[in-house]
Each structure stands twice: as structure tokens, then as C-alpha cells.
Amino acid sequence: MDLYGSTFLFCLNTGKKGVIYVSIFKKLSWFFRQEWKAYFVGVFFLIIVAILQVVSPRVVGIIIDEIALGTLTMASLWKWSAVILVAGVLQYLFRYIWRMKIWGTSAELEKILRSRLFKHFTEMDAVFFQKYRTGDLMAHATNDLNAIRMVAGAGILTLADSISSGGITLFTMFFLIDWRLTLIAMIPLPALTLVSRILGQKMHKRFRKAQAAFSSLNDKTQESVSGVKVIKTFGEEEEDIHDFEAMTKDVVAKNKAVYRVDALFDPAIQLILGLSFALTIIFGGRFVVEGSISIGQLVSFISYIGMMAWPMLAVGRLFNVLERGSASYSRIDELLKEKSTIQEQKNAIRTPVTGDLDFQVSSFSYPNSEEISLQDVGFHLEKGQTLGIVGRTGSGKSTIFRLLLREYDQYTGSINYNGIDIRDYSLDALLSGIGYVPQDNFLFSSDVRENIRFADPSISQQKVEEAALLTAIHHDILGFPDGYDTLVGERGVSLSGGQKQRIAIARALVTEPELLILDDSLSAVDAKTEEAILTGLKEKRADQTTIIAAHRISSVMHANEIIVLDEGRIVERGTHHELMELDGWYRRMYEKQQLETKLEGKDEA
Ligand SMILES: Nc1ncnc2c1ncn2[C@@H]1O[C@H](COP(=O)(O)OP(=O)(O)OP(=O)(O)O)[C@@H](O)[C@H]1O
């Protein structure tokens, strides 16, 4: 049996896996170099502890020998007791130091990698977020970073500890007690390495599965609780309970699988150690009888065997930690290597965009999509003008905005601001000039004021209120329990869809952007309020450009120009009057919506 073949040093030098173990340390060498002082102190005290560890068992052996020989005096008992006490206290102190140094420093690595990853996420483009799902990215930011931290913490610790405490204990057994007994007693111990390696691997796999099952159960619970009204309306309670029970059963089964392996650990360790103890008693007993070692030495030796168990187990654990860390490092590295397709030019213009907007896109398709989402879409807006965009769902309204916001660069044609291509501006110069209100408005878990002045927390209350007045939300806000201090978002008060929309518009308006984009942002607001907001905007933003996309014609009818999109093409264009005269889709929609409003009015009356 090749038990010794799995010992650490051998593995470091052999085979493909050996390369993995070395390479993860190499990959992290930048960090170890940066933090070498902390590691040096940590490992130094680790070695001192390893030396101190062998003192007590040896002292106990000496006391026993003195008892056997009848030479023990009170003075020597006090002396030896003091040695044991001092060794114990020093071990306590030094263990504290190395733990602080090694664990604390490894947490630093996690922090550095997490910041890098987060910064990277914020720099990535829409293509990246389409390729990786949010859940996966979150898993990378937690599980993978944790596995890498383990290399810098538990990895370094087990490596240094198994070499120092294993080496020193072995040295003491070999040279200070009896080399023959050491060789015999050590025979079963490498099996501990195998046990911790193999069972550890199995445990980890099963634990991962159990965790995944538990998080699915969590998702399911959340979905069922938040969707309980829909479930009841459709009379689906029975099915839901059935699904829930099946998932609960799955979680229990997977946890049982973890315990099946976990329960094997201790008995296996006891069995192997027991074997080693048995060999020691049989052969050590004979050596004592022969007179080649003393009883005291045998007692010390038995303690040392117990102390050898940890380094042997640690080696197996080390392989697992390094393997997982290496796989995680590769995954994180792959993410960090992803480049955004949106790149700023080296000498990009840094002054904020202003002036006329000229949008001329002859063709655009989303990456990984064969369909052409925009074809020959062009418009020119002078500073201060308003453009309306209408069209069926999926006709390409939001796509125009995504190009304006530089979420995608891969189109043919050009988008110019003041005669300069938007790709020649820095992203900050472009985006700080645009106030964008997306269709699915999002409020942060914070108060109303902070939500409105999100772009710049130093904006005054007066400006916040002006923006809120303009979007007809000011009086609503005053009616909230804490006015502008009222918490909104996930954990805050519940707002109506229209209130959320108006806060989102106020957030875009408060910075007085050069270009304001409202992407179907008035859909949940009633017709009267909509009219008030649009009139206000027209006055306030007479010198600034606005684009409004909407399903409701009333949102765009006062615009300088209106374009009607269908399947990514402009099918009608002109002012409200011109489009009414054209007698096409626009007019039909307008009349239909007018009729609906009238009927609603009658219903309400
Ligand atoms: N990320 C994407 N990848 C591939 N195709 C997309 C993507 N986003 C949108 N599309 C497609 O592009 C077309 C235009 O979509 P867009 O979101 O611009 O429509 P819209 O007019 O804004 O619709 P709505 O009024 O429903 O918001 C649709 O056919 C849509 O399926």
C-alpha cells in the first residue's frame, strides 16, 4: 500500500495535482510578498508553539521516571510543575498571536479580492451581465472568495503547522525516545491523511449539494409567501404544498448524506490511532522490559502519538483546501479578465456633453441575436427640443436609449453630440449629462431625500423639493409618515407605482441634465398629473433636450417631433398634427386612447 506516497512533500513534486498545489501559492505570491511580515511573525510563533508542545509530555515522563526510581522530591515536583505551567501559558499566548496574524491577514486577501471584483462588476457592460447570471456572480463573490481566503489562512497554517509540529514531534520521538519504536508506531498514521483527504472531499461535495438544496427551498419559500395571493386566486395551494414537501424531503435527504460521511470521521481516526497505540504498547512494553527505554519515556511517547494525529489529518485537509482554492482562483481570474466591450478612448473628451443631438443608426443587433433591433433610425434634436417615441411593445424604443447611454457600441451609423461622436467622450462626460428614467424604476433602501439626490448627496433640500414639485410628488411626500425622511425601497413604506415613477423622475431631474430620457416613465400616473408634469417640464427645461418614450400618446403629443417605431424601423414621423393628418397607426392609437379615457371618465362619474 502506497501510504507514504500521499505525504505532502512527495505530492508537491509529483504529477499534475502537485502542480495545482504549488501553482495556487504562486498565483497568490503577490499577496504573500505584500504581507510577508505578518506571515513571518505568524509562522515564527507557530514553530515556537510546536517546540513548546513537546515539553509537557516529556516533563510528565521525567516525573514518572523519578517516581519509579524513588528520586522525586517536592522541590523537583514544583520545578517540573512550573515548567509545564509556563509552557502552557506561553503556548496560549503564542497561539493567540499566530491565529491573529494568519487568520487576520487572510481576511485581508478576501477584502482585496472582493473590492477588485466589485469594481470590475461596476465597470462591466450589458454584454457581461447577460452572459453571467446575477446569482452566479453572487456565488463567485461569496463561495469562491471564501475558498481563496482559506488558502491564505487555513492553507498556510496547515502547511506550516504540519511541517513544524509534525516535524518537531517526530524528531523528539525519533532522537529523544527511540527510533525503532517511532518507525513501528508511525506505520498506521499516514492512513489519517488519506481519511481526511477522501472523506473531506466527499463531505465537501455533499455539503455543497445540501446547501444548494437549502437555498432552493429558501427561494421557494420566499416565492410562495410573496405570491400567496396569486396562488390562492388560482386555487394552486395543494400543488404548492406538494412542491414544498418534495423540496423539504430533498433537503433532509441531502443533509443525511452529509451526516453519513461525517459520522465516519471520528471512528476512523480512533481506529487508526488505536492501532498505533496498540503497536506502541506491544513493542514499547517489550523495550521497557528489555530496559532500552524507561516507563516515563513510554508515557511521553504515547502522548506524542496523539500529537501526531493532527499534522497527519492536516495534510489531507491541506490538499482539499488547495484544490478548492485553485479552482476558485481560476473562476475569479476568468471573471476579472473579462473586458468590457465599451472602452473609453485614451484622449477622450472630458467636458460634459451639450448642444444638438444627432442620432443616425443604420443597423443594430444585440450581441448573440440574429434579429435586427434597429434599422435606419435617425433623428436630429436641437438643444431644447423634445422628441416623442411611440410604438408597440418590442418595437425598439428602449434600444434607442441603450445606444444613447453607450450600453452597446456595436452598431453601424453614428450618434453625435454637438457634432462629436459619443464614443469620443469619456463615459462620465456622456452619462453625467443624461438623466435617464428607466421603465422599471428602482428605489434604493434609503429615505426619499437620498433617493432623489442619489447622483449627488450634496444637493440642497430646496433643489430636492423643486424637483419633487415639478414631478407632482412633493405633496405626497409631505403626507408620508416622516416626510422626506421616510424610508422607501425594500424595507420602507409601500408606494404606489405612480409615486415610485414620480420619485424616479425627480431623481433624474434634480441634476438638471442636458438630456432627459423618460422611458415609459409616466405609465402609472393618471392623465391629469401627467399633464401637469409635462407642462412643468416644458417650462423648466426650455433650454434642455428631452426624449419621451411612451405607450400613451398623450405623453408625447406636445413634442417637437414624434417618431412611430415598428419592428425597429420608423414607420411614421412628424408633429402631432402631421401624424393625425397622415391617418395611420398614430391616429388610430390616439383615437382609441381618447375613447378609453372618455369611457373611464364616464365610469368614474
Ligand atoms: N438584451 C437583449 N438581447 C437580445 N434582444 C433584445 C435584448 N433586449 C431587447 N431585445 C429585443 O430587441 C427588440 C426591441 O426591444 P426594446 O426593449 O427596445 O422594445 P421597446 O419598444 O422598448 O418595448 P417595450 O415598450 O415593451 O419596452 C425586441 O425584439 C427585443 O426582444
The ligand as an SDF file (V2000), in Angstrom:
LIG
                    3D

 31 33  0  0  0  0  0  0  0  0999 V2000
  -30.6470   42.1810  -24.3530 N   0  0  0  0  0  0  0  0  0  0  0  0
  -31.2800   41.8130  -25.4740 C   0  0  0  0  0  0  0  0  0  0  0  0
  -30.7990   40.8110  -26.2330 N   0  0  0  0  0  0  0  0  0  0  0  0
  -31.4230   40.4450  -27.3660 C   0  0  0  0  0  0  0  0  0  0  0  0
  -32.5430   41.0330  -27.8260 N   0  0  0  0  0  0  0  0  0  0  0  0
  -33.0720   42.0390  -27.1100 C   0  0  0  0  0  0  0  0  0  0  0  0
  -32.4600   42.4820  -25.8950 C   0  0  0  0  0  0  0  0  0  0  0  0
  -33.2070   43.4940  -25.4100 N   0  0  0  0  0  0  0  0  0  0  0  0
  -34.2210   43.6870  -26.2680 C   0  0  0  0  0  0  0  0  0  0  0  0
  -34.1420   42.8300  -27.3090 N   0  0  0  0  0  0  0  0  0  0  0  0
  -35.0610   42.7600  -28.4590 C   0  0  0  0  0  0  0  0  0  0  0  0
  -34.9940   43.9840  -29.1520 O   0  0  0  0  0  0  0  0  0  0  0  0
  -36.2690   44.3700  -29.5960 C   0  0  0  0  0  0  0  0  0  0  0  0
  -36.6020   45.7770  -29.1300 C   0  0  0  0  0  0  0  0  0  0  0  0
  -36.7120   45.7960  -27.7220 O   0  0  0  0  0  0  0  0  0  0  0  0
  -36.9600   47.1130  -26.8760 P   0  0  0  0  0  0  0  0  0  0  0  0
  -36.7630   46.7560  -25.4460 O   0  0  0  0  0  0  0  0  0  0  0  0
  -36.1550   48.2070  -27.4180 O   0  0  0  0  0  0  0  0  0  0  0  0
  -38.5040   47.3770  -27.1330 O   0  0  0  0  0  0  0  0  0  0  0  0
  -39.4510   48.5110  -26.5720 P   0  0  0  0  0  0  0  0  0  0  0  0
  -40.0680   49.1740  -27.7320 O   0  0  0  0  0  0  0  0  0  0  0  0
  -38.7290   49.3520  -25.5890 O   0  0  0  0  0  0  0  0  0  0  0  0
  -40.5490   47.6260  -25.8370 O   0  0  0  0  0  0  0  0  0  0  0  0
  -41.4060   47.9830  -24.5410 P   0  0  0  0  0  0  0  0  0  0  0  0
  -42.3580   49.0380  -24.9380 O   0  0  0  0  0  0  0  0  0  0  0  0
  -42.0850   46.7000  -24.1930 O   0  0  0  0  0  0  0  0  0  0  0  0
  -40.4230   48.4020  -23.5490 O   0  0  0  0  0  0  0  0  0  0  0  0
  -37.2360   43.3050  -29.1120 C   0  0  0  0  0  0  0  0  0  0  0  0
  -37.4880   42.4240  -30.1900 O   0  0  0  0  0  0  0  0  0  0  0  0
  -36.4980   42.6020  -28.0230 C   0  0  0  0  0  0  0  0  0  0  0  0
  -36.8680   41.2460  -27.9760 O   0  0  0  0  0  0  0  0  0  0  0  0
  1  2  1  0
  2  3  1  0
  2  7  2  0
  3  4  2  0
  4  5  1  0
  5  6  2  0
  6  7  1  0
  6 10  1  0
  7  8  1  0
  8  9  2  0
  9 10  1  0
 10 11  1  0
 11 12  1  0
 11 30  1  0
 12 13  1  0
 13 14  1  0
 13 28  1  0
 14 15  1  0
 15 16  1  0
 16 17  2  0
 16 18  1  0
 16 19  1  0
 19 20  1  0
 20 21  2  0
 20 22  1  0
 20 23  1  0
 23 24  1  0
 24 25  2  0
 24 26  1  0
 24 27  1  0
 28 29  1  0
 28 30  1  0
 30 31  1  0
M  END
$$$$
